[in-house]
Amino acid sequence: MHRLAEELRRAGMSDAAAEDKTRLFDRAFGALCELTGGALPAETRAIWVPGRVEFLGKHTDYAGGRSLLCAVEHGICAAVSPRPDRRLRVRDALAGETIEGELDPALEPPLGHWANYPLTVARRVARNFPGALCGADIAFASDLPPAAGMSSSSALIVATFLALSAVNDLPEREEYRREIRDPEDLAGYLGTVENGQSFGSLAGDRGVGTFGGSEDHTAILCARPRALVRYAFCPVHFEELLPLPPDHTFVIAVSGVRAEKTGGALEAYNRASLRAAALVELWRRMVGEDGATLRGVLASSADAAERLRDLLRSTEAPGFSGQELRDRLEHFLAESEEIIPAAAQALACRDLARLGELVDRSQELATRLLGNQVPETVALARQARELGATAASAFGAGFGGSVWSLVPAANAEEFRACWEHAYRESFPEAAREARFFRTDAGPAALVLDLPSDLPAGLRS
């Protein structure tokens, strides 16, 4: 599958990663043949959907704040072909598991299973694009660690939507053209598919159960290779492109503590979102001014932050202590309004020492004010810095997951080995499920035509 590798290289993926992806596409194409009972249909498309690194922007997006983002070179390689009915079938080529359901606005996806994500997309597409729709057979192979804070669930949502969009030519539908004009709009829409909110005239539903935003989808759809993108949210708004130092790369540590968005972890994740919403509601109730997001409240006047602090000294919101809300406010103000603009300036000026200090502050505030860190992620960030990383931070929803480190490329493999050894010495139990790997900042999602150089046996 040389042509697929070449297209990925042209998009900005490193040579080694592009070659790795051809092997995953092989698995996906083979699984699609098994699913359809023959060779690949001529209409088959290939889809690449990356995971992402949240460089900075911990729990800021759904509150209207800023994030610094990039895609990674790990992700989902999918193959999709249209069906003559409204059935959606999705096969995990590596696990050998298949799920299915109808494109139906009354579809009930199972909670606590990966089927929840593609079937939620199927339900929302049926709701937002009524009328004639064809189903799809999708097979995918992924090297993205699941439940690791790298957006494996959002990547599956994006892959499923891109597949259904391709087989139904959704961009030609009037409903689509009215609300979705560019990749940023699509990212905002897919964020609402996940959290259940409406997007303009495209009505929402229950979503997947998480009260998140559209940061993940924006990184997946709008990333640039070898760079960070700075976005603000609610709505998605591009602010700045920041090339990464050309002599640096990322090393990712997957802690082995799964950042599941189910059960108690889902409740803890949603509580961070609900604290931000409680601040907005408190402002509306006590001040009489509407603010769609926390950043909207804070931008309403020059003294809005101090006025909100004053309210929190004497008033509480149902279900939250005053201290919880004060911590949430101070974290958002520091992360979105201070640290991210200063880090962008440090990157633009190549002041890497200053960048490291700012990222350290973000990590410390996540631990102290946001409360979404676990001992393993705290230790990984500290160990990375002690081993010489230019900067390092946990990322994603938290309560487990992964840590990124930005390191000189020439020493990346030696750093990776030392970091892994230090972690295994400190947390031998969690380290059994840990992974450490290098990645450059990679390209955004791509939809590709069926390659002409398919392996023997796959051609129709």
QUIJO-V213742 format. One record per residue. N is the residue number from 1. RES is the residue in one letter. PHI is phi in radians with two decimals (NA if undefined). Layout:
# QUIJO-V213742
N;RES;PHI, N;RES;PHI
This chain:
# QUIJO-V213742
1;M;NA, 2;H;-1.05, 3;R;-1.18, 4;L;-1.09, 5;A;-1.06, 6;E;-1.15, 7;E;-1.14, 8;L;-1.15, 9;R;-1.08, 10;R;-1.09, 11;A;-1.29, 12;G;2.06, 13;M;-1.41, 14;S;-1.15, 15;D;-1.02, 16;A;-1.10, 17;A;-1.17, 18;A;-1.09, 19;E;-1.14, 20;D;-1.03, 21;K;-1.20, 22;T;-1.12, 23;R;-1.19, 24;L;-1.20, 25;F;-1.09, 26;D;-0.95, 27;R;-1.13, 28;A;-1.15, 29;F;-1.13, 30;G;-1.09, 31;A;-1.16, 32;L;-1.17, 33;C;-1.06, 34;E;-1.10, 35;L;-1.20, 36;T;-1.59, 37;G;1.35, 38;G;-3.06, 39;A;-1.27, 40;L;-1.16, 41;P;-1.06, 42;A;-1.09, 43;E;-1.46, 44;T;-1.07, 45;R;-2.06, 46;A;-1.87, 47;I;-2.29, 48;W;-1.92, 49;V;-2.31, 50;P;-1.46, 51;G;-1.40, 52;R;-2.49, 53;V;-1.94, 54;E;-1.56, 55;F;-1.09, 56;L;-2.60, 57;G;2.17, 58;K;-1.25, 59;H;0.98, 60;T;-1.84, 61;D;-1.14, 62;Y;-1.20, 63;A;-1.68, 64;G;1.47, 65;G;-1.48, 66;R;-1.83, 67;S;-2.53, 68;L;-1.93, 69;L;-2.39, 70;C;-2.69, 71;A;-1.54, 72;V;-1.87, 73;E;-1.68, 74;H;-1.92, 75;G;3.07, 76;I;-1.86, 77;C;-1.86, 78;A;-2.18, 79;A;-2.18, 80;V;-2.37, 81;S;-2.39, 82;P;-1.30, 83;R;-1.99, 84;P;-1.42, 85;D;-2.07, 86;R;-1.73, 87;R;-1.46, 88;L;-1.94, 89;R;-2.14, 90;V;-2.27, 91;R;-2.04, 92;D;-1.43, 93;A;-1.15, 94;L;-1.46, 95;A;-1.52, 96;G;1.29, 97;E;-1.84, 98;T;-2.16, 99;I;-2.13, 100;E;-2.72, 101;G;-3.05, 102;E;-1.59, 103;L;-1.32, 104;D;-2.59, 105;P;-1.13, 106;A;-1.78, 107;L;-1.04, 108;E;-2.00, 109;P;-1.19, 110;P;-1.34, 111;L;-1.42, 112;G;1.36, 113;H;-2.42, 114;W;-1.08, 115;A;-1.04, 116;N;-0.96, 117;Y;-1.32, 118;P;-1.15, 119;L;-1.30, 120;T;-1.12, 121;V;-1.10, 122;A;-1.04, 123;R;-1.13, 124;R;-1.21, 125;V;-1.07, 126;A;-1.11, 127;R;-1.26, 128;N;-1.51, 129;F;-2.25, 130;P;-1.18, 131;G;1.77, 132;A;-1.20, 133;L;-2.41, 134;C;-1.87, 135;G;-1.35, 136;A;-2.65, 137;D;-1.81, 138;I;-2.21, 139;A;-2.19, 140;F;-2.41, 141;A;-2.29, 142;S;-2.26, 143;D;-1.94, 144;L;-1.56, 145;P;-1.07, 146;P;-1.33, 147;A;0.87, 148;A;-2.07, 149;G;1.39, 150;M;-1.81, 151;S;1.28, 152;S;-1.09, 153;S;-1.24, 154;S;-1.14, 155;A;-1.08, 156;L;-1.21, 157;I;-1.08, 158;V;-1.09, 159;A;-1.05, 160;T;-1.13, 161;F;-1.14, 162;L;-1.06, 163;A;-1.16, 164;L;-1.16, 165;S;-1.13, 166;A;-1.17, 167;V;-1.32, 168;N;-1.91, 169;D;0.88, 170;L;-1.04, 171;P;-1.03, 172;E;-1.54, 173;R;-1.33, 174;E;-1.08, 175;E;-1.08, 176;Y;-1.20, 177;R;-1.09, 178;R;-1.19, 179;E;-2.00, 180;I;-2.11, 181;R;-1.95, 182;D;-2.75, 183;P;-1.04, 184;E;-1.12, 185;D;-1.07, 186;L;-1.09, 187;A;-1.07, 188;G;-1.10, 189;Y;-1.10, 190;L;-1.18, 191;G;-1.07, 192;T;-1.31, 193;V;-1.01, 194;E;-1.31, 195;N;-1.63, 196;G;1.57, 197;Q;-1.35, 198;S;-1.41, 199;F;-2.23, 200;G;1.06, 201;S;-1.48, 202;L;-1.53, 203;A;-1.17, 204;G;-1.47, 205;D;-2.61, 206;R;-1.42, 207;G;1.13, 208;V;-1.72, 209;G;1.96, 210;T;-1.83, 211;F;-1.74, 212;G;-1.70, 213;G;-2.04, 214;S;-2.09, 215;E;-1.06, 216;D;-1.05, 217;H;-1.16, 218;T;-1.16, 219;A;-1.06, 220;I;-1.13, 221;L;-1.67, 222;C;-2.16, 223;A;-1.12, 224;R;-2.16, 225;P;-1.13, 226;R;1.05, 227;A;-2.68, 228;L;-1.78, 229;V;-1.99, 230;R;-1.84, 231;Y;-2.24, 232;A;-1.90, 233;F;-2.29, 234;C;1.08, 235;P;-1.53, 236;V;-1.15, 237;H;-2.46, 238;F;-1.23, 239;E;-2.00, 240;E;-2.89, 241;L;-1.85, 242;L;-2.21, 243;P;-1.03, 244;L;-1.35, 245;P;-0.96, 246;P;-1.14, 247;D;-1.70, 248;H;-2.08, 249;T;-2.57, 250;F;-1.74, 251;V;-2.09, 252;I;-1.87, 253;A;-1.98, 254;V;-1.54, 255;S;-1.16, 256;G;1.57, 257;V;-1.64, 258;R;-1.21, 259;A;-1.63, 260;E;-1.22, 261;K;-1.78, 262;T;-2.44, 263;G;1.00, 264;G;-1.13, 265;A;-1.14, 266;L;-1.11, 267;E;-1.10, 268;A;-1.15, 269;Y;-1.07, 270;N;-1.16, 271;R;-1.12, 272;A;-1.09, 273;S;-1.18, 274;L;-1.16, 275;R;-1.11, 276;A;-1.13, 277;A;-1.13, 278;A;-1.14, 279;L;-1.12, 280;V;-1.14, 281;E;-1.16, 282;L;-1.06, 283;W;-1.07, 284;R;-1.11, 285;R;-1.23, 286;M;-1.58, 287;V;-1.74, 288;G;1.45, 289;E;-1.99, 290;D;-1.41, 291;G;-2.52, 292;A;-1.16, 293;T;-2.40, 294;L;-1.09, 295;R;-1.14, 296;G;-1.09, 297;V;-1.07, 298;L;-1.18, 299;A;-1.53, 300;S;-1.24, 301;S;-2.79, 302;A;-1.13, 303;D;-1.85, 304;A;-1.07, 305;A;-1.10, 306;E;-1.21, 307;R;-1.11, 308;L;-1.18, 309;R;-1.05, 310;D;-1.08, 311;L;-1.03, 312;L;-1.25, 313;R;-1.28, 314;S;-2.21, 315;T;-2.35, 316;E;-2.14, 317;A;-1.75, 318;P;-0.98, 319;G;1.57, 320;F;-2.39, 321;S;-1.38, 322;G;-1.04, 323;Q;-1.13, 324;E;-1.01, 325;L;-1.27, 326;R;-1.10, 327;D;-1.08, 328;R;-1.14, 329;L;-1.11, 330;E;-1.16, 331;H;-1.11, 332;F;-1.08, 333;L;-1.03, 334;A;-1.23, 335;E;-1.17, 336;S;-1.42, 337;E;-1.72, 338;E;-2.02, 339;I;-1.17, 340;I;-1.15, 341;P;-1.05, 342;A;-1.19, 343;A;-1.16, 344;A;-1.06, 345;Q;-1.13, 346;A;-1.09, 347;L;-1.13, 348;A;-1.09, 349;C;-1.61, 350;R;1.03, 351;D;-1.59, 352;L;-1.28, 353;A;-1.14, 354;R;-1.12, 355;L;-1.00, 356;G;-1.04, 357;E;-1.12, 358;L;-1.17, 359;V;-1.16, 360;D;-1.02, 361;R;-1.14, 362;S;-1.03, 363;Q;-1.12, 364;E;-1.14, 365;L;-1.22, 366;A;-1.07, 367;T;-1.23, 368;R;-1.51, 369;L;-1.83, 370;L;-1.37, 371;G;1.24, 372;N;-1.92, 373;Q;-1.78, 374;V;-2.09, 375;P;-0.95, 376;E;-1.16, 377;T;-1.26, 378;V;-1.07, 379;A;-1.16, 380;L;-1.06, 381;A;-1.13, 382;R;-1.12, 383;Q;-1.08, 384;A;-1.05, 385;R;-1.17, 386;E;-1.11, 387;L;-1.52, 388;G;1.87, 389;A;-1.06, 390;T;-1.09, 391;A;-2.78, 392;A;-2.77, 393;S;-2.79, 394;A;-1.18, 395;F;-2.64, 396;G;1.59, 397;A;-1.10, 398;G;1.65, 399;F;1.04, 400;G;2.21, 401;G;1.65, 402;S;-2.26, 403;V;-2.31, 404;W;-1.73, 405;S;-2.33, 406;L;-1.77, 407;V;-2.38, 408;P;-1.03, 409;A;-1.06, 410;A;-1.10, 411;N;-1.92, 412;A;-1.10, 413;E;-1.22, 414;E;-1.11, 415;F;-1.07, 416;R;-0.98, 417;A;-1.12, 418;C;-1.18, 419;W;-1.11, 420;E;-1.07, 421;H;-1.09, 422;A;-1.07, 423;Y;-1.20, 424;R;-1.13, 425;E;-1.20, 426;S;-1.49, 427;F;-2.35, 428;P;-1.05, 429;E;-1.21, 430;A;-1.10, 431;A;-1.14, 432;R;-1.07, 433;E;-1.84, 434;A;-1.38, 435;R;-2.43, 436;F;-2.28, 437;F;-2.66, 438;R;-1.63, 439;T;-2.67, 440;D;-1.48, 441;A;-1.25, 442;G;-1.85, 443;P;-1.39, 444;A;-1.33, 445;A;-1.07, 446;L;-2.40, 447;V;-1.95, 448;L;-2.11, 449;D;-1.27, 450;L;-1.05, 451;P;-1.19, 452;S;-1.41, 453;D;-1.77, 454;L;-1.21, 455;P;-1.05, 456;A;-1.00, 457;G;1.71, 458;L;-1.74, 459;R;-1.30, 460;S;-1.39
